[in-house]
Amino acid sequence: MSKRLRWRVLTILVVVAGIVGGYVATGYAHARKEWIGPGRPPLSEALKRGIKLGLDLRGGIHLVLQVNTADAVKAERDEAVETLRAQAREQGVTLGAFEFPSEASFTIATVSDEKKLDEIARRWLPDWTLGSAGGRASFVLKDAARRATEDNAVSQAIETIRNRVDEFGVAEPLIAREGSDRILVQLPGIDDPKRVKDLIKNTAFLELKLVEKGPSTDKAQLLPPDGKIPADMELIEGKPDPGQRSTNWYLVRKAAAITGRDLKNARPSKGQFGANSVSFYLTAAGAEKFGAFTGANVNRYLAIVLDKRVQSAPVIHERITDQGQINGSFTPEEANDLALVLRAGALPAGLTYLEERTVGPSLGLDSIRKGIAASVAGGLLVFVAVVFYYRRAGWNAVLALILNAILLLGMMSLFNATLTLPGIAGFILTIGMAVDSNVLIFERIREELRAGRAPKTAIENGFSKAFATIIDTHITVIISAIFLLQFGTGPVKGFAVTLMIGLLISVFTAVFVSHTVFELEYGRRQHIDALSI
Amino acid sequence: MELFRQTNIDFLRWKWWAIGASWALILIGLLSIKLHNGLKFGIDFAGGTQIALRFRQRPDIDRLRKLLDTGNFGDNGIQRYEAPEKNEVLIRVQQQKKEGRDITAEVLALLRQGLGASADPARLDLNIQGRDNLAARLVAADPDRVAGKPGTNPADTYGRVAELIIAHRSRLAIFQSPADVDGVPGITPAVKDWVKANTTAGPFVLLSAESVGPQVGADLRKTALWATATSILGMLVYIAWRFRSLPFGVGAVVALIHDTLITVGLLSLFGREFNLVVVAAILTLVGYSVNDTVVVYDRIRENQRSPKKEPLETVINRSINQTLSRTVLTSGATMLVVLALFFLGGEVLHTFALTLIIGILIGTYSSIYVAAPIVVIWKNVLGRRKLAAVSPAPAPRPAAPSPAPRPSAPASSPNASPGKRKKHRR
């Protein structure tokens, strides 16, 4: 064996051993995370876990949500209005009626002292542009501030969703921002779409408010004689009871005694008569506020308002400090999930589902079986065809193809790439490309032989002449794979990644490995009478 | 074995026939698209909801359709999925006008109710519930009495039990009754008894559910079009650069557009749906088609370098003949693989495989009959014009390739010159 040949063989062995070793090591690392039994997970488990499977193969949920950032901007506006009112009162400025032309602006019909208002605005509302003329004032949220608010809402929503998903206990969740206001959530292994969706979407904004009047099914009955809702009160609908036609209404104080921010913990519990309920525990500051509030309002009703709906309105029997209970007709799952979202915190803005894909575990299993069957059948057909057509050289191609498949799996594991169903298709197509390279080379060798070249020269010429074409063909397909990657969507991306890695490996196996094997076969002999090709 | 031994077919003789055939195929496709009122978009692009269910017994499609009509979903469709003995159906519901409806949940609830499944919330439906709900109920009931025992965590223990039960459902395809838990390996009789007493087996299993909003659908349509257009442009740039010649680049791209148009048209003719996976197949086919074209072009360029002055037609004809055996063999091998996908890959990959089958056939044909003739036609037309403009006298061969003289072809095979190769071998 010449020195150069020895180097080639060594390179091949090192590359193959490295990639296969990497695959097994990754497999062990993944398997160990979930291995509960004693000792090390067995090799079979490691081999199964070497490659991350996509949602379409292992089952799970893929969601794209949009954060309704306008909600957050509106909240910002309401806060500004409150601040402005309070400051104006303090400084003796009389403000007329407020109007809200959009979520990022408001106008005041009359202002008694424009100069003072300007001072207040400059000091307390730096994010707002004030325009005043003829006693009217209008405030518009500055663009930069608006963008910051929206951005914050999305980051906060991601944080909240992550908390909830973590509490729910999902292995390897993916929660990522997509574009400016979209969030991608991928939860492998989850097969309960409705429950997860409700869990994520639940705004979970909890407020405890004092009931002035109610409940009543007739709204008018709750209002004072003039029929107007008093400035510091609001009407809130109750949660509909199952089996009850009309809903109850409550007239409650606008200012909340405590909100979800004052919670330290929440957990499902059993209420009266063993009904499912949720117990919550307050922080020290929250407990102080709540204690003072309940102490002053013994024997009155307290509305527990969740996402603008009254869940229940129990009587305050005594001063309560650090804990309370939310009752309602919950199923065990609902109680569990409500406790969970209260623990994880409220969402800063509402969410809309833009896209939702669920794959059940049985379909995933079916897909894997079919994918493997198609791969094995396709591979075998190609092997038979190649060996039949090229005889001994065909075995050389078969070796290259098998090596190609092994290295592709190994590289995918090392790159931490995800195998999806279209990815399996990409895998199969890579085999097609690898065959193409071998065919190009073998046909060239045949041509050289026909032209009367000696076998050894024919092999050399065949490889060198086919080389440029092989590079060209691979680059063109890689270019199309790069454009495929533009689809951010999981399965198609998986296809592109598999195809690209496969093509790179196919250059290596078809050109480098095949050539080396030919040389190993024929290199040592001085005279070759005929090639089996 | 050899299929073609030094063939010498005059391919270019039939070029006008081929161009006619290509136009005919393109027009048939376009006509089909027109008659179908545009492409049939799947929910990826059109938006809407698609749910695949597996039933316990052979589903009565008419009954299901009637049930769905009571749900006020607007336009909906229901069809069998996979082989009939699998009892699977695919339900489609159009994009809803009112936002915020959870169509999947509504459809499932409606069907369960309509098919007489138990509505008692205390009894879990084993066929529709996931692992987590089952585990939570088991933890609450604790049939194995593990709570409080040292070294055990009920959530983990029952999580594993629930996983085994759901895995068994996947193996069985569906639970016929809660008594099927007797076949679950590795769980205690106490758990089995609890399951039998506290669960039901509903009429169907949820295989998959997909819902795409109108915004996402429009976005995906845009991305798909953009990706296809830019990838074709990328090919034009690469080939024009690689062969230092515009007619070659244009020939390859015309072949590509030709392949894409015909494939899309034929998919419409076969009534196939257009979704993300099909676009992936079309982009793959773009790569394949160029691949085939490049092999022929490479040969043409190589043959043009020979000192013999020959007409371009002869060179191209010879190149096609020389690569014919490779073209047929590679297409054949890839076709074998794609056929395996078509027959064994299951419903999801069916259209993907069909697209590639059409694509490989058309792509192979186009690299012979579209890409190469265009180079000839381009040079003939342009050459004649040049001749007429420059001088009527006999001019140097107009059909000679774009000026890429031999020594200054750096992009060609690195081992092309024999001297260099010898040196390399040492």
Interface residues (C-beta under 8 A of the other chain):
Chain A: I36 D56 V64 Q66 F168 G169 G189 I190 D191 D192 P193 K194 R195 K197 T331 P332 E333 N336 T352 Y353 L354 E355 E356 R357 T358 V359 G360 P361 S362 L363 L365 D366 S367 K370 G371 A373 A374 S375 A377 G378 G379 L381 V382 A385 V386 F388 Y389 R391 L421 P422 I424 A425 I428 L429 I431 G432 M433 V435 D436 V439 L440 E443 R446 E447 R450 E460 S464 K465 F467 A468 T469 D472 T473 I475 T476 V477 I478 I479 S480 A481 I482 F483 L484 Q486 F487 T489 P491 V492 F495 A496 L499
Chain B: M1 E2 L3 Q6 A52 R54 E99 G100 D102 T104 A105 L108 P121 Q129 G130 R131 D132 N133 A136 R137 A140 A155 D156 R160 I166 A167 R169 S170 A173 V205 L206 L207 S208 A209 E210 S211 V212 G213 Q215 V216 L220 T223 A224 W226 A227 T228 T230 S231 G234 M235 Y238 I239 R242 L276 V277 V279 A280 L283 T284 V286 G287 Y288 V290 N291 V294 V295 D298 E302 Q322 T323 S325 R326 L329 T330 G332 A333 T334 L336 V337 V338 L339 A340 L341 F343 L344 G345 G346 V348 L349 F352 A353 L356 S412 S413 P414 N415 A416 R421 R425
